[in-house]
Amino acid sequence: MWPSIIAVVGTLLGGALTGLLQIKSARIAQRAARADQRAEALRRALGELVAALGDHRRAMWHREVLRLDSASEEAVEAARMASRATRSAITGPLVAVSVLERSLAEPARQAAVAAFNLRYATDHSALASLREAAITATDELVAAASQAMA
């Protein structure tokens, strides 16, 4: 009789252990899938942010050159409207990057502020300097992202 009881208990414990191992394995697979989805979302948001920053830098460069060259009010206003659209395009990816990877929040914010600061140029030389600072800030964001995602 004892061998039968031991066999039944062993079978039950084996089944329970197998079930627990399957649950653990499923949880590990779910965590890995979530991590892959998060990494993909971060890559996508970073790509969108860097592209939006580049678009805004170009729009601001054009706008400020027109302003510094005393172009017509219509041309300056058209450039201003274009730069506002490109600035708005930065917000979504900036928030996404900041939320998905906290270590990138500050470099992303600094890159955005550097792009926004092109509007304060006092002359063409200052504009070129501000543009270079904005490019450098974006490059630093990309470098920080490569470290964060390594």
N, C-alpha and C positions, 0 to 999 in steps of 0.2 A: 504494500500500500504506500509506503514512504517513497519508493521510487516513482510512483505515479504522481504523487503530490509534488515532488521535486520537479518532475517533468512539466507539469501544468504551470507551476509557479515560474519555472525557467522560461517557458514559452511566453507567458504573460509579460514577464520582465523584458524579454527579448523584443517582443512587439512594442512595448512602451518605449524602450530605448531606441528602437528604429524610428518610431513616430517622433520622438524628441529630436533625434538627429536630422530628420527630414524638415522639421519646423526650423531648427537652427540653420540648416542649409538654405532654406527659402528666405529667411531673414537676411542672411549674408548676401544672397543674390539680389534682394530688394535694395539693400544699402548700396551695393555696387552699381546697380542700375540708376539709383537716385544720384550718386556721385557722378556718374557719366553724364546724366542729364544736366546737372548743375554745371559741370565743366563745359559742356557744349553751350549752355545758355551764357556762360561767362565769355567764352570765345566769341560768340555772336555779338554780345553787347559791346565787347571791346572793339571788335571790328567796326560796328556801327558808330561807336564813340569816336574812334580815330578818324573815320571818314567824315563824320560831322564836324569835328574840329578842323580838319583840313578845308572843308567847304567854307566854314565860317572864317578861317584865316584869309582865304582867297577873297571872299566877299568883303571883309573888312579892309583888306589891302586896297581893293578897287575903290571902295567908298572913300577911304582916307586920301588916296591919291587924287580923286576928283575934288575933294574938299580942299586939300592943300594947293591944288592947281587952280583953285577958284573957278571950277566948272559951273555950268548953268545950274540953277536951283532945281530944275526938273531932273537933270542927270543925277545930282546929289541925292535928291529925294528917292528916285528909283533905286539907287544903290543902297540907300538906307532901308528901304522896304525889303530888298533882297537880303541884306545882312540880318534883319530881324527874323526872317524866315529861317535862315541858317542857324541863328542862335537858338531858336525854338527847337530845332532838330537835335540839339545837344542834350536837352533836358532828360528825355526818356532813357537813352543809353547811359548817361551819367548816373542816374539814380539806380539803374539796373546793376552797373558795375559796382557801385558803392554798397549795394545790398548783398550782392552775390559774393563779394570778396572784400571784407572790411579793410584789409591791408592796402587795397588799391583806392580807397575812398579819397585819401588826401592827395596822392599823385594825380588822380583823375580831376579833382577839384582844381588843383594848381594848373593843370593843362588847360582847363576851361577858362579860368581867370586870365591866364596869359593870352589866350585867344581873344577874350573880351577886351583886354587892355589895349588892343591896337587902336581903339578909337580915341585914345588920349595923345596921339602923336602930335608933336609941335612942329615938326618939319620932316622932310623925306629921310634924313639920316636917322632921326628918332624912330620913324615908322619902320625902317629896315631893321633897326636894333630890336624893336618890340616884336617884329615878325620872327627874327632869329630866336628870341627868348621863347616865343610860343612854340616854335618847332622843337626847341630843346626840351621844353616841358612835356611835349607829346612823346618825344623819344624817351624821356625818363619814365613816363607812364608805361610805355611798351616794355622797357627794361624791367620795371617793377613787376609787370604782369608775367613776363617770362620766368622771373624768379618765383613768383607766387604759384605759378602753375607747374613748376618743375617737380 
